[in-house]
Amino acid sequence: MQRIRGRAASGGIVFGKIKFYRRDDIVVNRHKVGNPELELQRYEYAKKLSLKELDELYEREVRKIGKDHAEIFMIHRMLIEDYGFVNKIEQMIREESVTADYAVHRAAAEVASSLGRAEDDYIRARTADVLDISGRLIRHIQNKSEQKLEFERNTILCTYDLEPSETIRLDTHLVRAVCTCYGSVTSHTSILARTMGIPSIAALGKALSDDYDGCEAIVDGFAGILYIDPDNATKRRMIEKREEEGRKRELLMRLRGRKNVTLDGREIEIYANISGLTDVKYVEDNDAEGIGLLRSEFMYLQNDDFPDEELQFYTYRRVLERMNGKRVVVRTLDIGEDKNPDFIYGGSDNPAMGVRSIRLFFEKPEVFRTQLRALYRASMYGRLAIMFPLIVDPEEIIAIKAIISNVWEELDEEGIPYSKDVEIGIMIETPAAVMLSEELAREVDFFNVGTNDLEQYALAIDRTDSRLEKYCRSHHLAVMRMIKMAADSIHRYGKWIGICGELAGEPELLEAFIAMGVDMLSVSPTKILPMRRRVRSLRIDEPKDMLVRKGIVRPDAPEYYGVYLDYSKNRRYE
């Protein structure tokens, strides 16, 4: 028996036979052409066919898997029409006299390379979408037909990587599971697999090869393990686990609609972190009370240029409409460090303490203004909260309010409706923000603690350097005390605080966060119901005593454990 571990992308346990799928090779060579205009015509024709194909695919899949997930193909459409991507291709053809298929191949490789450097898994996983649309364009340029996908019943489809357009064509009566050597759990392929109910494992690596074609296997999509030629003991164990997982999921689903309340009556809201419109389905499925972090940078990193106001407005509006009155916290563009698109930074490096996040907006006010206009226009369609990252000084908030006032004036002059009933908050992710949390609390409606950056800046640890993990224990006491200090500051003004970093989803910290008076935790959608179950099992009779035992507060600390008071005041920043 062979046992290969990857990353669990879609839960489920499947018994079947491996079929190793090999995609037809796309051969693209660089050579000069005598007539660039003819190549431009070939490119335009291929683009037209690709867009028509995607429109037909979208209409068909709306009926099959619903509009929410079919929108993946509208995203592919936008990528094909993206001005920066199109311009890059046309410029190469004109200036370098290369073939259309080579120009598409190279432009896609450059965009994919930029996305691949992103820290965020969701954004990094968009490389597969770029390669998918480039393959579609090249196929039409080379006048090739779409590869057929033919499988037998109980197939465990194994491959190096699977594109979204291939995943959607799978017959789920025949293909029971998908395993890939590469890929990501946040890729659109994995998202579609979850939507279609196909257990899936990603990133199995080179250990998975076509040598196993035809072998009996078991896929454990919960643990991310592929068993090849399993023995009888493993088969029995997997059958038992499949039955147990079914019972557990049934129990979790009974928690839908229930409140996140401890046994002694303390309530905490549990929201979801998402990176795009297609994630909203998982927010709904897992019964989140709101969205505590919508990472807006996904729109910037998917393109070769700044997304225009209409694209941003459409995205924010759709999310707000789908959330049906629940709070949606949108973080303004938080880019820099390892997320360095060439159209923003000109190809230069930008370190963690460089011109990133809110500093980039002050450097490029026109970008800031466009995003704020899109957000305020969308505010008519739901309960919007706007959150600004990497704030270190109250003066930055005052400057932001002045820009907001200017945006309001512009929209008023243009007769465009918007709402002023929008909460304004900041990320607490630097020691400076913690030390000035009292002053910052006066200027905003809420805090949201970004524990990833807070740990990095407070502990002098580069979170991208795995060598440093041994020098920093998890849940460092300094960070926990900083969160408590920020919570006390914002609560003195009757306002709320959330946590949206990785620490928010760690069950062992839940009791401490509730005792601190944290009002909201924002986690990945799949963690919501397990966190709710954990909350409902806790009893915190003496929060101060518990925090003293953990060293988070001193025994002589003042008795202040504020709770969130509804702060729905209509803020007017004149």
C-alpha positions in Angstrom: 0.0 0.0 0.0 1.2 3.5 -0.9 0.1 6.5 1.2 0.5 10.0 -0.3 -0.4 13.1 1.6 -1.5 16.4 0.0 -3.8 19.3 1.0 -7.4 18.5 1.7 -9.4 20.6 -0.9 -12.9 19.0 -0.7 -14.1 16.7 1.9 -15.3 13.1 1.4 -14.1 9.5 1.2 -14.2 7.7 -2.1 -13.2 4.2 -3.2 -12.3 3.8 -6.9 -9.7 3.3 -9.6 -7.1 5.8 -10.6 -7.1 7.3 -14.1 -4.2 9.5 -14.8 -5.2 12.4 -17.1 -2.7 14.0 -19.4 -3.5 17.3 -21.0 -2.5 17.6 -24.7 0.7 19.6 -25.0 0.4 23.1 -26.3 3.5 23.9 -28.3 4.4 27.5 -28.7 7.6 28.7 -30.4 9.0 32.1 -30.8 9.7 33.3 -34.3 9.4 36.5 -36.2 6.5 37.1 -38.6 6.5 39.3 -41.7 2.9 40.6 -41.1 2.1 41.6 -37.5 -1.3 42.9 -38.6 -2.3 39.4 -39.7 -1.2 38.1 -36.2 -3.4 40.8 -34.6 -6.3 39.6 -36.6 -5.7 36.0 -35.6 -5.6 37.1 -31.9 -8.8 39.1 -32.3 -10.6 36.2 -33.9 -9.4 33.8 -31.1 -10.5 36.3 -28.5 -14.0 36.6 -30.0 -14.4 32.8 -30.1 -13.1 32.5 -26.5 -15.6 35.1 -25.2 -18.5 33.4 -27.1 -17.4 30.0 -25.6 -17.3 31.5 -22.1 -20.7 33.1 -22.5 -22.2 29.7 -23.5 -20.4 28.0 -20.7 -21.7 30.5 -18.2 -25.3 30.2 -19.4 -25.1 26.4 -19.2 -23.5 26.3 -15.8 -25.9 28.8 -14.3 -28.6 26.1 -14.8 -26.3 23.4 -13.5 -24.5 24.8 -10.5 -26.1 28.2 -10.0 -25.2 31.7 -10.8 -22.8 32.2 -7.9 -20.3 29.6 -9.0 -20.8 30.1 -12.7 -19.5 33.6 -12.2 -16.0 32.0 -12.3 -16.5 32.1 -16.1 -17.4 35.8 -16.1 -14.2 36.3 -14.2 -12.4 34.5 -17.0 -14.2 36.7 -19.5 -13.0 39.9 -17.7 -9.4 38.5 -17.6 -9.5 38.0 -21.4 -10.8 41.5 -21.9 -8.5 43.1 -19.3 -7.0 46.2 -20.8 -3.5 45.6 -19.4 -3.5 42.0 -20.6 -4.8 42.9 -24.1 -2.4 45.8 -24.4 0.6 43.6 -23.4 -0.3 41.0 -26.1 -0.9 43.6 -28.9 2.2 45.5 -28.0 4.4 42.4 -28.3 2.9 41.5 -31.6 3.4 45.0 -33.0 6.8 45.8 -31.6 8.5 42.4 -31.6 6.7 40.9 -34.7 6.0 37.6 -32.8 3.2 35.2 -33.4 -0.2 35.7 -31.7 0.0 32.4 -29.7 3.5 33.3 -28.5 2.4 36.8 -27.4 -0.5 35.3 -25.4 1.7 32.6 -23.9 4.3 35.2 -22.7 1.8 37.7 -21.4 0.0 35.1 -19.4 3.3 33.8 -18.0 4.2 37.3 -16.8 0.8 37.8 -15.1 0.9 34.3 -13.6 4.4 35.0 -12.2 3.2 38.2 -10.6 0.2 36.4 -9.0 2.3 33.5 -7.9 4.4 35.8 -5.7 1.4 36.8 -3.6 1.3 35.7 0.0 -2.5 35.2 0.0 -3.4 31.7 -1.1 -6.6 32.8 -2.9 -4.7 35.4 -5.0 -1.8 33.0 -5.7 -4.3 30.4 -6.8 -5.6 32.7 -9.6 -2.5 31.7 -11.6 -4.6 28.7 -12.7 -7.3 31.0 -14.1 -4.7 33.0 -16.1 -3.3 29.8 -17.6 -6.8 28.5 -18.3 -7.8 31.5 -20.4 -4.4 31.6 -22.2 -4.8 28.0 -23.1 -8.3 28.7 -24.5 -7.0 31.6 -26.6 -4.0 29.6 -27.9 -6.2 26.7 -28.8 -8.3 29.0 -31.0 -5.3 30.7 -32.5 -3.9 27.3 -33.4 -7.3 26.1 -34.6 -7.4 23.1 -32.3 -10.5 21.4 -30.8 -11.2 21.0 -27.1 -9.7 17.9 -25.6 -12.3 15.2 -24.8 -12.7 14.0 -21.2 -13.9 10.4 -21.2 -13.8 8.3 -18.0 -15.3 5.1 -16.6 -17.5 4.7 -13.5 -15.8 5.2 -10.1 -12.9 7.0 -11.5 -10.4 8.7 -9.2 -9.1 11.4 -11.6 -5.4 12.1 -11.0 -3.4 14.7 -12.9 -0.7 17.2 -12.6 -3.2 20.1 -12.4 -6.8 20.6 -13.6 -8.1 23.8 -15.0 -11.5 25.2 -14.0 -12.9 24.8 -17.5 -11.9 21.1 -17.4 -13.3 20.6 -13.9 -16.7 21.9 -14.9 -16.9 19.4 -17.7 -16.4 16.4 -15.5 -19.3 13.9 -15.3 -19.8 13.4 -11.5 -21.5 10.1 -12.1 -18.3 8.8 -13.5 -15.5 10.9 -11.8 -15.9 10.4 -8.0 -12.8 12.2 -6.8 -10.0 14.5 -8.1 -6.3 14.4 -7.0 -3.7 16.8 -8.4 0.1 17.0 -8.0 0.0 20.7 -7.9 -2.7 23.4 -7.3 -4.2 24.9 -4.2 -7.2 24.5 -2.0 -8.3 28.1 -2.9 -8.0 27.6 -6.6 -11.2 27.8 -8.7 -10.7 24.1 -9.5 -10.9 23.3 -5.8 -13.9 25.7 -5.4 -15.7 24.0 -8.2 -14.9 20.6 -6.8 -16.5 21.5 -3.5 -19.5 23.0 -5.3 -20.0 19.9 -7.4 -19.6 17.6 -4.4 -16.4 16.0 -5.7 -13.9 15.0 -2.9 -10.5 16.5 -3.9 -6.9 16.6 -2.8 -4.4 19.2 -4.1 -0.6 19.5 -3.9 0.2 15.7 -3.7 3.5 16.5 -5.4 5.8 14.3 -7.5 4.9 11.2 -5.5 1.7 11.0 -7.5 2.6 9.8 -11.0 1.1 8.1 -14.0 2.8 4.9 -12.8 -0.4 4.4 -10.6 -2.8 4.5 -13.6 -5.3 1.7 -13.2 -4.6 1.1 -9.5 -7.3 0.7 -6.8 -7.3 3.6 -4.4 -9.1 5.5 -1.6 -9.3 9.2 -1.4 -9.7 10.8 2.1 -10.6 14.3 1.1 -11.0 15.2 4.8 -7.3 14.5 5.7 -5.8 15.1 2.3 -4.5 11.5 1.9 -4.5 9.2 -1.1 -4.2 5.5 -0.4 -3.0 3.4 -3.4 -3.7 -0.4 -3.3 -5.1 -0.1 0.2 -5.0 -3.1 2.6 -8.2 -4.5 4.2 -7.5 -2.7 7.5 -7.4 0.7 5.7 -10.5 -0.1 3.8 -12.4 -0.9 7.1 -11.0 2.3 8.7 -12.1 4.5 5.8 -15.6 3.0 5.8 -15.9 3.8 9.5 -14.6 7.3 9.0 -17.0 8.0 6.2 -19.9 7.0 8.4 -18.5 9.1 11.3 -17.9 12.2 9.2 -21.5 12.0 7.9 -22.8 12.0 11.5 -20.5 14.9 12.5 -21.6 17.0 9.5 -25.2 16.3 10.4 -24.7 17.5 14.0 -22.9 20.7 12.7 -25.7 21.5 10.3 -28.1 21.5 13.3 -26.1 24.5 14.6 -27.3 26.6 11.6 -29.4 29.5 12.8 -28.2 29.2 16.4 -26.4 32.0 18.3 -22.8 32.0 19.3 -23.5 32.1 23.0 -21.5 30.6 25.9 -23.2 28.6 28.6 -23.0 31.6 30.9 -24.6 33.9 28.3 -21.7 35.7 26.7 -22.2 36.2 22.9 -19.6 36.7 20.2 -20.2 37.2 16.5 -18.4 34.8 14.0 -17.9 36.3 10.6 -16.1 35.0 7.5 -12.9 36.0 5.7 -13.2 36.0 1.9 -11.2 37.0 -1.1 -13.8 37.4 -3.8 -17.3 37.1 -5.0 -17.2 33.4 -5.6 -16.5 32.8 -1.9 -19.9 34.2 -0.8 -21.5 30.9 -1.4 -19.4 29.3 1.4 -20.3 32.2 3.7 -24.0 31.4 3.2 -23.5 27.6 3.4 -21.7 27.9 6.7 -24.2 30.4 8.2 -21.7 33.2 8.9 -23.2 36.3 10.7 -21.4 38.6 8.3 -18.1 39.1 6.4 -15.4 40.4 8.7 -12.7 40.7 6.0 -13.3 41.1 2.2 -9.8 41.4 0.7 -10.2 43.9 -2.1 -6.7 43.3 -3.5 -7.8 40.2 -5.4 -9.3 42.5 -8.0 -6.0 44.3 -8.4 -3.8 41.2 -8.5 -5.9 39.5 -11.1 -5.3 42.3 -13.6 -2.5 44.0 -15.4 -3.8 47.5 -14.5 -5.9 49.1 -11.8 -9.5 47.8 -11.9 -11.9 50.5 -12.9 -14.7 51.9 -10.8 -17.4 49.9 -12.6 -15.8 46.6 -12.0 -15.2 47.4 -8.3 -18.7 48.7 -7.9 -20.3 45.6 -9.5 -18.2 43.3 -7.2 -19.0 45.2 -4.0 -22.6 45.5 -4.9 -23.1 41.8 -5.6 -21.4 40.8 -2.3 -23.6 43.3 -0.3 -26.8 42.1 -2.1 -26.0 38.5 -1.5 -25.4 39.1 2.2 -28.9 40.5 2.5 -28.4 43.1 5.2 -25.6 41.4 7.2 -22.4 43.5 7.8 -19.7 43.3 5.1 -16.3 44.7 6.1 -14.3 45.6 3.0 -10.6 46.2 3.6 -9.2 48.8 1.2 -6.3 47.9 -1.0 -3.7 46.1 1.1 -0.8 45.5 -1.2 2.9 45.5 -1.0 5.6 43.3 0.6 5.3 40.1 -1.5 2.3 41.3 -3.5 4.0 43.6 -6.0 2.2 43.9 -9.4 4.4 45.7 -11.9 1.7 48.2 -12.8 1.9 49.5 -9.2 5.5 49.3 -8.3 7.2 49.2 -11.7 8.8 45.9 -11.0 10.8 47.1 -8.0 10.8 45.3 -4.6 8.6 46.7 -1.8 9.4 45.4 1.7 7.0 44.8 4.5 7.8 48.2 5.9 7.7 50.0 2.6 5.1 51.9 0.6 2.2 49.5 1.1 -1.4 49.5 2.3 -2.7 52.9 3.3 0.7 54.5 2.4 0.2 53.5 -1.2 -3.2 55.2 -1.2 -1.6 58.5 0.0 1.0 58.1 -2.8 -1.6 57.3 -5.4 -4.7 59.3 -4.3 -6.5 58.7 -7.6 -6.5 54.9 -6.9 -7.9 55.6 -3.4 -10.6 57.8 -4.7 -11.7 55.3 -7.3 -12.1 52.6 -4.7 -13.9 54.8 -2.3 -16.3 56.0 -5.0 -17.1 52.3 -5.9 -17.6 51.4 -2.2 -19.9 54.3 -1.4 -22.0 53.7 -4.6 -22.3 50.1 -3.5 -23.3 51.1 0.0 -26.9 51.5 -1.2 -27.2 47.8 -1.5 -26.4 46.5 2.0 -24.7 47.1 5.3 -21.2 48.2 4.4 -18.2 48.9 6.7 -14.9 50.1 5.3 -11.6 49.2 6.9 -8.2 50.9 6.3 -5.0 48.8 6.8 -1.7 49.7 8.4 -2.8 52.8 10.2 -0.2 54.1 12.7 -1.4 57.6 13.5 -4.8 59.5 14.1 -3.7 62.1 11.5 -4.0 59.4 8.8 -7.7 58.9 9.8 -8.3 62.6 9.6 -6.8 62.7 6.1 -8.9 59.7 5.1 -12.1 61.5 6.3 -11.2 64.5 4.2 -10.9 62.4 1.1 -14.2 60.7 2.0 -15.9 64.1 2.2 -14.5 65.0 -1.2 -15.9 61.7 -2.6 -19.3 62.5 -1.1 -19.2 66.0 -2.8 -18.3 64.4 -6.2 -21.2 61.9 -5.9 -23.6 64.6 -4.9 -22.6 66.8 -7.9 -23.1 63.8 -10.2 -26.4 62.9 -8.7 -25.2 59.4 -7.8 -27.0 57.9 -4.8 -24.9 56.6 -1.8 -25.3 56.1 1.9 -23.4 58.0 4.6 -24.4 55.3 7.1 -21.2 53.4 6.6 -19.0 52.3 9.5 -15.3 53.4 9.2 -12.7 51.2 10.9 -9.0 50.4 10.9 -6.8 47.4 11.2 -4.8 47.1 14.4 -1.6 45.5 13.1 1.3 47.6 14.4 2.6 48.3 17.9 2.1 52.0 17.1 -1.7 51.4 16.6 -1.9 49.6 19.9 -0.1 52.3 21.8 -2.3 55.0 20.2 -5.5 52.8 20.4 -7.2 55.3 22.8 -6.7 58.2 20.4 -7.6 56.1 17.3 -10.7 54.8 19.0 -12.1 58.4 19.1 -11.8 58.7 15.3 -13.3 55.4 14.1 -16.3 53.1 14.5 -14.5 49.8 15.0 -11.1 48.0 15.3 -10.2 44.8 13.5 -7.0 43.2 14.7 -4.8 41.8 11.9 -2.8 39.3 14.0 -0.6 38.2 11.1 1.1 41.6 10.7 0.8 42.4 14.4 2.9 39.4 15.3 5.4 40.2 12.5 5.9 43.8 13.6 5.7 43.3 17.3 8.1 40.3 17.4 10.5 41.3 14.6 9.7 38.1 12.8 9.6 38.0 9.0 6.5 35.7 8.5 7.7 34.6 5.1 11.0 33.2 6.5 10.3 29.7 7.9 13.7 29.6 9.6 12.4 32.1 12.2 9.4 30.0 13.4 11.6 28.4 16.1 12.3 31.8 17.6 8.7 32.7 18.1 6.2 30.6 20.1 2.7 30.5 19.0 0.2 32.8 20.8 3.0 35.1 22.1 1.9 36.8 25.4 3.0 40.2 24.1 0.5 39.9 21.2 -2.3 38.7 23.5 -1.7 41.7 25.8 -1.8 44.1 22.8 -5.2 42.7 21.7 -6.5 43.2 25.2 -5.2 46.8 25.3 -6.9 47.6 21.9 -10.1 46.0 23.1 -10.2 48.1 26.3 -9.6 51.3 24.3 -12.4 50.8 21.7 -14.9 49.6 24.4 -14.5 52.8 26.4 -16.2 54.5 23.5 -19.0 51.9 23.2 -17.6 50.6 19.9 -16.6 47.1 18.7 -13.5 45.1 18.0 -12.9 42.1 15.9 -10.0 39.8 15.0 -9.5 38.7 11.4 -6.0 37.2 11.4 -5.0 33.6 11.7 -5.3 33.6 15.5 -9.0 34.2 15.2 -9.6 30.7 14.0 -7.6 28.9 16.7 -10.1 27.1 19.1 -7.7 27.1 22.1 -7.7 31.0 22.1 -11.5 31.3 21.9 -12.0 31.4 25.7 -9.4 34.1 26.1 -10.8 36.3 23.3 -14.3 36.1 24.8 -13.0 36.9 28.2 -11.2 40.0 26.7 -14.5 41.2 25.4 -13.6 40.7 21.7 -16.9 41.2 19.9 -16.3 39.5 16.6 -14.0 36.8 15.1 -13.6 36.5 11.4 -12.4 33.1 10.1 -12.4 31.0 7.0 -16.0 29.9 6.2 -15.4 26.2 7.0 -14.4 27.0 10.6 -17.6 28.9 11.4 -19.8 26.0 12.6 -17.0 24.2 14.5 -16.2 27.5 16.2 -19.9 27.9 17.1 -20.0 24.5 18.6 -16.9 25.4 20.7 -18.5 28.7 21.9 -21.7 27.0 23.0 -19.7 24.6 25.1 -17.8 27.2 27.1 -18.5 28.7 30.5 -16.5 31.8 31.5 -17.8 32.8 34.9 -14.8 34.9 36.0 -13.1 36.4 32.9 -10.5 38.4 34.9 -9.4 35.4 36.9 -9.0 33.4 33.6 -6.9 36.2 32.0 -4.8 36.6 35.1 -4.0 32.9 35.0 -2.9 33.2 31.4 -0.8 36.2 32.2 -2.7 38.5 29.8 -3.7 40.9 32.6 -2.1 41.7 36.0 -3.9 40.8 39.2 -4.2 44.5 40.0 -5.6 45.5 36.6 -8.8 47.5 36.8 -12.1 45.7 36.4 -12.9 46.6 32.9 -14.4 44.1 30.5 -16.5 46.1 28.2 -19.0 44.5 25.9 -20.0 45.8 22.5 -22.7 48.5 22.7 -24.6 49.0 19.4 -22.8 51.9 17.8 -25.1 52.7 14.8 -24.6 56.5 14.9 -24.7 58.1 11.5 -21.1 59.4 11.1 -20.8 62.6 9.1 -17.2 63.6 8.3 -17.4 67.1 7.3 
